[in-house]
Amino acid sequence: MMRKVLILPILLLSSCSSVNQSAVCDGTERSRDGLTVALLTDGGPQSRMAGAGLLAQLDAGCGD
């Protein structure tokens, strides 16, 4: 699961020309919010750090 989670920011940061950034941002907004809640509710220290890093990258790329 962690590998799949780490692939998304790599794809976003690589500026894939065939990917519509606003579609990715709009399409993942709810999931990003859900991940934030889950990490704060029951995530351990390592998952919180990894999740926070992922969310920061996605939020920065999406201008959130």
Summary of the structure (lengths in Angstrom):
residues: 64
radius of gyration: 11.8
end to end distance: 24.7
largest distance: 36.3
contacts: 149
relative contact order: 0.19
helix: 81%
strand: 0%
